[in-house]
Amino acid sequence: MYQFTTPFQNPSGSPIRELFKYVNLPGMISFAGGYPASDLFDTQGLEAAAARAYQTPTRCLQYGPTDGLPELKRELLALMGRRGIACSNDELVITTGSQQGLDLLLRIFVATGDTVLTEQPAYPATLQAFNLAQARIVTVPVDDAGLDVAELSKLLDSGVMDAPKLLYTVPTFANPTGATLSRERRVALLELAVKYKFVIVEDDPYGDLRFAGERMPSIFELAADVEGSRGWVVHFSSLSKIVAPGLRVGWMVAPAEIARRCVVAKQTVDLCTTPWTQATAVEYLVDGALERHLPRIASKYGVKSQALCSELRLQFGDAIDFHEPEGGMFVWARIGGIDAATLLTCAIENKVMFVPGKAFFSDKVDPFALRLSFAAPGVDDIKEGVRRLKRAYDEARSVHELTVQS
Ligand code: PMP
């Protein structure tokens, strides 16, 4: 009856959001969501920042400029400077979460049938956005050092696909793999972008959540070392994982020509990001609260990550394979002998959850992979959750073996 557009004739929703109905079952321990720990929110700092923001009510209540409140842009330019990213005011656009940055970028770059590259496994909302944009998705594999840039180089040299417009990657503490792209690969990737003229979309919501290892410069920062590459990187960041996702404050740093077009696209999406939360973010940043908060949460996430990894080793031994992350919120694991979707059914019965790897693939699904987030549960729950997961694993294996025998 209705004349929906092609991608909305039969759309499938987010595979992770579909799992949410189980997350709130009483007693459930969830490693599923990519949510920050709510008990680590700086509620007092944000309450004080919100109160200071509201001392100038019209700044909160009135429409704001589409590219963001000037005071917040000033604070974010300084923050990016501290992260090694030098950019100008016309290269910075405040977005309603970094998720919106991707939507805007697709609006200005990608038409039906255009080729886009993504690392795989990938953040599912990016795959969903690419699918809704009716892009041709070409995937590049990932290993413990992030995107396999040598594979990408072969793929580009082979000429098997149309020239890609974008390449999407989460190079630091990736969602879902937790992996961090090595410096050599970052430089090699920039060289490929210059040679093949595609935009690297560097999605970086987790970079500040480092709890081990050495600082890694962002791809955007390294563009200063690779001739001609500065114009080929768009960098997304966000307050969601380091302050609170409810603020819905993210931003993009992009060449001015790109940023200007994204602002035009944003005019028809939401006119502006909520000035009230932008003003709260200004007060929070001006006060230096983020600098005080970050080390606290990063070290807490480090403790949680360690609890998860050591308990996984203890319970599963050789039956599990994973790489311990140096930051972020995720552990990507492969469990031998049972596919992750079957394991999830048994896991839910045992009151523990994770996300089966399938959600992160556009093709060539790895059925044995799963994503575990250590961010939200406490340390005791993390350990108990892994014990439950092992029970579920044993049950799933025995059912599986009985089925194979009969
Ligand atoms: N990119 C990645 C890799 C994410 O994991 C998330 C949140 N799960 C986002 C973007 C979206 O973040 P925001 O809340 O800033 O829109």
Boltz pocket constraint, residues with backbone or C-beta under 6 A from the ligand:
constraints:
  - pocket:
      binder: B
      contacts: [[A, 34], [A, 96], [A, 97], [A, 98], [A, 99], [A, 100], [A, 123], [A, 170], [A, 175], [A, 203], [A, 205], [A, 237], [A, 238], [A, 239], [A, 240], [A, 245], [A, 249], [A, 250]]
      max_distance: 6.0
